[in-house]
Amino acid sequence: MIQCPKCNSPIFHPRALVDSDDWQKIFQRLRDPAQVAEEETVRVKQVIHDAESEVASYDAEIAQLEAALSVLRHKRECLQDYAAKHRSLLAPIRRLPPEILSFIFLIQCCQSPNELSFKRSCSHKSSSICLSRVSIGWRRVALESPHLWSYLTILIRDTSPNQRNTAGFQNLLSFYLERSLPVPLTVYLRMD
């Protein structure tokens, strides 16, 4: 029986409890080939009505409990998220000096270099840009690390000049050139 956590009184009061004797009787009656007598029909219909009414009460109670569970689960998830956010404040990566973080970024960018595509829509695959979007701190480190922006592959697709997104490409290329300014720039051109 479900009880109130504050006063220990029952929250839900089932009216019809079916015990093992009731089950034995119905099983015996179901095995009996005789038809239900007129006087028994009224009682059977009343049992069906009472049981279905009680099932509806159980369904209503279950719905209330599920709603309460849903609220509790949501609050629990919020608390877990809140704790996780605070736990991330203590993450070891947050204590790395910017120079080491910049070196790690450089290793990543060497493994998957920046690539700009010059075609109908200007697109890019850029580890540098991805790293700069993780957090404010990482963005600052990435933007202040010119080596991350100094290796560039430009992919030129065979499209007519009026189909190319020249302005978008120029903006992105300018962005890379500004970021890599104090170090030598290495550019690879690929034509498809």
N, C-alpha and C positions, 0 to 999 in steps of 0.2 A: 504494500500500500504506500502510495506517495504521500509524504508528510511535509507540512510547512516547515522550512528550516528555522523559523523564528519561534513558533509556538508548539511545534510537533503535532498539531492536529491534522487529521487526514484532509488532503486537498480534494481528493476525488472519492466519492461514495458510490461504489457500484451497487445497484439494486438487486440484480439477479446473479447469484453465484451458482454455478453448475458444479455439483460435487460428483464423486465417482459413482455413487448410487444412481444419480440421474443418468449418467452415461451408460451404466449397465442396463438400466430399464429401456433406454432408447435402442440400444444394440439388440436386446432381446426382442423388442417390438418390431424392429426392422427385419429380423429373421423370421418372424411369424408371418405365414402367408395369408392370414385372415385380414379382411378389409377392416378399415376403421369404422367403428359403430357410430351412429348418429350422436349419441351423448358424448362420445369421446372426441368427435370432430370439433365441437365448441371449445373443449379444453385444449386441443392441439393448436387450433387457430389462436387462442389466447397466448399459449406458450410462444408461438411464432411471433406474434405481435410484440410481446414483452421482450423477447430476445432481440428483435430488430430495433426496438426502441432503445434498448440498452447498448446495442452496437452503435447507434447514432450518438449516444452519450459518450461512449468510448472514443468515437471518431472526433467529436468536438473537443474532448480532453486532449487527445493526441495532437490535434491542430494547435491548441493553445500551448502545449508543451514544445512542439516543434517551433512555434514562433518564438517562444522564450529561448530555446536552444539556438535559434538563428541569431537572436540579439546577442546572446552570450558568446557565440562563435565569432561574430563580428567584433565585439569588444576585445576578445582574446587576440584576434588577428591584428587589431590596431595596437595593442600593447606589445605584441611580438615585433611588429614593424618599428614601433617607437624604440624598443630595446635594441633592435638591430641597427637602427640609425645611430644610436649612442655607441654601440659596440664598434661601428666603423670609425668613430672618432679616435679609437685607440688602435686602429690597424697599423701594423708596422710600416706599411708603405707611406703613411702620412709623416713618418719620422725621418724618411730618407732626405738627405741634403739634395738641393736642386741639381747640383753637378752630377750626382750619381743617377738621379732620375733622368736627366738629359742623356747620359751615356746609355742607359737602358733603352730610352726612346730611339737613340741612334742605331743601336743593334737591331731593333724591330724594323726601323725604316730601311736599313740595308738589306734585310731579308725580304721585305716586300716594298720595292721602291715606288715612288710617286709616279702616277701615269695620268697624263691629260689626253683626252680624245678630242680631236678637232674634226667635227662632222656636223650634222644637222643640229643636234643638241650638244652643247658643251658638257662633257661628263669627265669624271675623274675617279681614279682609285688611289687613295692617298692615305698612307699610314699616318703621315704628319697631321692631316686634318682630323682623322679619327681620334688620334691621341689628344689633340687640342680641344676636343668636344667632351671629354670625360668629366672634367671638373674645372673650376676656376683656377685652382692651383696648377693642374696639369696644363691648362691653356697658357698660363703665364710662362711655365717652363718651356713648353713647345715653341711659343712665339719668340722667346729669348734665346733659342738654340738654332742659330743660322745653319748649322750642318744638317739639320733635319730637312731643310728646304733646298739644299744645294745639289741634290741628285734628282733629275727629272727626265722622264721618258715622255716624248710627245708623239702621239699616234695620229697620223693624218689619214683620214679615210678618203677614198676616191669619190668625192661628191662635187657637184658644180659649185663655183664660188658663191652664187646667190643663194645656195641652200645651206651654207655654213653659218653657224652662230659665231660670227667674228667677235662681236662685242663681249659675249660671255667668255670666250676663250681668252681674249686680251685681258679682261679683268682678273681671271684666274692666274694667268701667266704673270701679270703685274704683282699679284699677291705673293707668288713664289719668289719673284725677283727681289721684292722689298725685304722679305724675310731672310733671304740668303745673302744679303748685301755684303757683309764684310769678308765672306769666304769665297773661294773659287766655285764657279758653277759648272756642273757637269750635266750636259744635255744630250740625250739620245733621241734621234728622230727615226720613227718607223712609219713606213707608208704601206697602206693596204689597198 
